[in-house]
Amino acid sequence: MPGFPRLKDAYDLVILGGGHAGLQAGLKCAMLNHSACVIDRGPKYSRSYYAPKMDNIPGFPDGISGHELLDRQILQVRAVDPAVGLFSPARVTGARRLEPSGYRVEFDWLGQKREVTGRALVLALGVVDRILEVGGSIQPIFPWANFGIVDFCVFCDGHTLAGKTVAVLGHDAFAALTALDLGHFGVKAVEILTHGRPLLGEAAPAERDELLRKLSEAGVTSFEEAVVGFDGIREKRFGVTFAGGSTRTYDKGFSALGWFDMHDAIPRSLGTTFDPDGYVVTDEDCRALGAGARPIPGLYCVGDLRNGWNQIPEAWATAERAVLHAYSYYL
Ligand SMILES: Cc1cc2nc3c(=O)[nH]c(=O)nc-3n(C[C@H](O)[C@H](O)[C@H](O)COP(=O)(O)OP(=O)(O)OC[C@H]3O[C@@H](n4cnc5c(N)ncnc54)[C@H](O)[C@@H]3O)c2cc1C
C-alpha cells in the first residue's frame, strides 16, 4: 500500500482533476522528466466510473469498465510518485494567475486547506451528467445505469442498441435529436419519455414544428406522464411506472438530459471563454483561449471540459497535446 504523497510547495505542472485526462497529463509530465501535482475529488466523480463496459478502448477486445480503466491509470500514476503527486480525495476550491507567470491553486485535502504553485495549469475537471430525478432523488435509476440498461452516450453505446426498443429520457431539442440519432443504429422502436414536461415545450415554434415532423417521419413516439419508478432489473429490462399507474417496458433506456454541472467556475475565474454549449474554448494545443481568442499564458484545458468530443481516447489525446505544448513553452 503506498502512503500518502508528500505535498511540495511548487510543481512544474498543476493538474485540476484526475480522471482519464488529468491522470494522463500527470503521467506524460513525469515521462518528460518534470513534476506534476494532480488534485482529484476521487474516481467516483469521474464520468466513466459508472460505465460498465466500454468497447472503444484499444487493447481491450472484450471491453473494460470505466472503473477498472481508472484504477489502471491511477496505478500507473502512483508508480511515478514522487515526480507526480496524486492528491485524492481532494477538492480544488480556487485558482489564480501569478505575475509574471505561473498559477496558485487552493484545495482541501485531508480536512485541511492547502495551496500549491505550478508553472503551468491544466484544467481537467470534466463535466457532470444530469440524472433523472424521481420523487426528488436521482438514486432510483442508478441500478439500471450501473448495469448498462440505461445509457448516456450515443458515441459510446449506440452500437449496442440494434434491434432494441429504447426509451429516451428528456423533453427538449437535445432529447428529440438523440431519439432521431438512434435510428442510425438500427433500433427497433424509440419512445421519448418527457417526465411530466411538454415535448419541445420550450423550443422556438419553427424548430418545434421541424423536429416534430422529423420525429413523426421516423416513427418516434412520446409519452408525457411523470415517471414515478422503475422495474425489471432482474430481467435486464427497463420497466417504467408512471404517475397514472400505467407501466411500459423497454429493452434499454437512454438519458438525453444534458449536463448538470459544466464545472465552469474555476475556468471563468481565470478568464477563459466558453462555446455556446458551455465548454471551454481551446486551440489545437489545448491552450485555453481568453478575450479576443488569445491563449491565456500557461493555461490548458483537456478532456470533457474542453470543446471537443467527450470520449476517453480524446481525453488522453488532449492531455498529451497540452503537456507537450507546456513542455516546449513553459517547462
Ligand atoms: C455512462 C457513461 C459511459 C461512457 N462510456 C464511454 C465509452 O464507452 N467510451 C469512451 O471513450 N467514453 C465513454 N464515456 C465518456 C468518458 O467517461 C469521458 O469522456 C471521460 O471520463 C472524460 O475524462 P475527463 O478526465 O475529461 O473527465 P472525468 O473522467 O469525468 O474526470 C474528471 C475528474 O475531475 C475531478 N474533479 C471535478 N471537480 C473537481 C474539483 N473541484 N476538485 C478536484 N477534482 C475535481 C473528478 O473527481 C473527476 O475524477 C462514458 C461516459 C458515461 C457517463
The ligand as a Tripos MOL2 file, in Angstrom:
@<TRIPOS>MOLECULE
LIG
   53    58     1     0     0
SMALL
NO_CHARGES

@<TRIPOS>ATOM
      1 C1        -22.2410    6.1180  -18.6330 C.3       1 LIG1
      2 C2        -21.0570    6.5970  -19.4380 C.ar      1 LIG1
      3 C3        -20.4610    5.7220  -20.3240 C.ar      1 LIG1
      4 C4        -19.3520    6.1390  -21.0530 C.ar      1 LIG1
      5 N1        -18.7860    5.2530  -21.9000 N.ar      1 LIG1
      6 C5        -17.6970    5.6150  -22.6180 C.ar      1 LIG1
      7 C6        -17.0970    4.7030  -23.5240 C.ar      1 LIG1
      8 O1        -17.5640    3.5890  -23.6960 O.2       1 LIG1
      9 N2        -16.0080    5.1240  -24.2080 N.ar      1 LIG1
     10 C7        -15.4830    6.3960  -24.0800 C.ar      1 LIG1
     11 O2        -14.4900    6.7200  -24.7220 O.2       1 LIG1
     12 N3        -16.0440    7.2870  -23.2240 N.ar      1 LIG1
     13 C8        -17.1340    6.9220  -22.5020 C.ar      1 LIG1
     14 N4        -17.7280    7.8340  -21.6700 N.ar      1 LIG1
     15 C9        -17.1860    9.2020  -21.6130 C.3       1 LIG1
     16 C10       -15.9620    9.2810  -20.6820 C.3       1 LIG1
     17 O3        -16.3530    8.8390  -19.4040 O.3       1 LIG1
     18 C11       -15.4310   10.6910  -20.6070 C.3       1 LIG1
     19 O4        -15.1590   11.1780  -21.9120 O.3       1 LIG1
     20 C12       -14.1540   10.7570  -19.7590 C.3       1 LIG1
     21 O5        -14.4060   10.3320  -18.4450 O.3       1 LIG1
     22 C13       -13.6040   12.1830  -19.7560 C.3       1 LIG1
     23 O6        -12.4370   12.2450  -18.9760 O.3       1 LIG1
     24 P1        -12.1070   13.5760  -18.1600 P.3       1 LIG1
     25 O7        -10.8250   13.2950  -17.4590 O.co2     1 LIG1
     26 O8        -12.2380   14.7580  -19.0120 O.co2     1 LIG1
     27 O9        -13.2890   13.6960  -17.0920 O.3       1 LIG1
     28 P2        -13.6460   12.6910  -15.9090 P.3       1 LIG1
     29 O10       -13.1690   11.3210  -16.2130 O.co2     1 LIG1
     30 O11       -15.0860   12.9080  -15.6410 O.co2     1 LIG1
     31 O12       -12.7600   13.2160  -14.6890 O.3       1 LIG1
     32 C14       -12.9400   14.4910  -14.1270 C.3       1 LIG1
     33 C15       -12.2930   14.4350  -12.7490 C.3       1 LIG1
     34 O13       -12.2940   15.7490  -12.1920 O.3       1 LIG1
     35 C16       -12.4600   15.6300  -10.8070 C.3       1 LIG1
     36 N5        -12.9840   16.8920  -10.2820 N.ar      1 LIG1
     37 C17       -14.0830   17.5600  -10.6610 C.ar      1 LIG1
     38 N6        -14.2110   18.6730   -9.9190 N.ar      1 LIG1
     39 C18       -13.1730   18.6950   -9.0640 C.ar      1 LIG1
     40 C19       -12.7280   19.5930   -8.0470 C.ar      1 LIG1
     41 N7        -13.3840   20.7320   -7.7540 N.pl3     1 LIG1
     42 N8        -11.6110   19.2770   -7.3440 N.ar      1 LIG1
     43 C20       -10.9120   18.1430   -7.6200 C.ar      1 LIG1
     44 N9        -11.2720   17.2800   -8.5740 N.ar      1 LIG1
     45 C21       -12.3810   17.5520   -9.2850 C.ar      1 LIG1
     46 C22       -13.3750   14.4450  -10.5920 C.3       1 LIG1
     47 O14       -13.1050   13.8150   -9.3500 O.3       1 LIG1
     48 C23       -13.0310   13.5300  -11.7710 C.3       1 LIG1
     49 O15       -12.1840   12.4490  -11.3730 O.3       1 LIG1
     50 C24       -18.8330    7.4590  -20.9140 C.ar      1 LIG1
     51 C25       -19.4580    8.3380  -20.0200 C.ar      1 LIG1
     52 C26       -20.5640    7.9120  -19.2860 C.ar      1 LIG1
     53 C27       -21.2120    8.8720  -18.3310 C.3       1 LIG1
@<TRIPOS>BOND
     1     1     2 1
     2     2     3 ar
     3     2    52 ar
     4     3     4 ar
     5     4     5 ar
     6     4    50 ar
     7     5     6 ar
     8     6     7 ar
     9     6    13 1
    10     7     8 2
    11     7     9 ar
    12     9    10 ar
    13    10    11 2
    14    10    12 ar
    15    12    13 ar
    16    13    14 ar
    17    14    15 1
    18    14    50 ar
    19    15    16 1
    20    16    17 1
    21    16    18 1
    22    18    19 1
    23    18    20 1
    24    20    21 1
    25    20    22 1
    26    22    23 1
    27    23    24 1
    28    24    25 2
    29    24    26 1
    30    24    27 1
    31    27    28 1
    32    28    29 2
    33    28    30 1
    34    28    31 1
    35    31    32 1
    36    32    33 1
    37    33    34 1
    38    33    48 1
    39    34    35 1
    40    35    36 1
    41    35    46 1
    42    36    37 ar
    43    36    45 ar
    44    37    38 ar
    45    38    39 ar
    46    39    40 ar
    47    39    45 ar
    48    40    41 1
    49    40    42 ar
    50    42    43 ar
    51    43    44 ar
    52    44    45 ar
    53    46    47 1
    54    46    48 1
    55    48    49 1
    56    50    51 ar
    57    51    52 ar
    58    52    53 1
@<TRIPOS>SUBSTRUCTURE
     1 LIG1         1 GROUP 0 **** ****
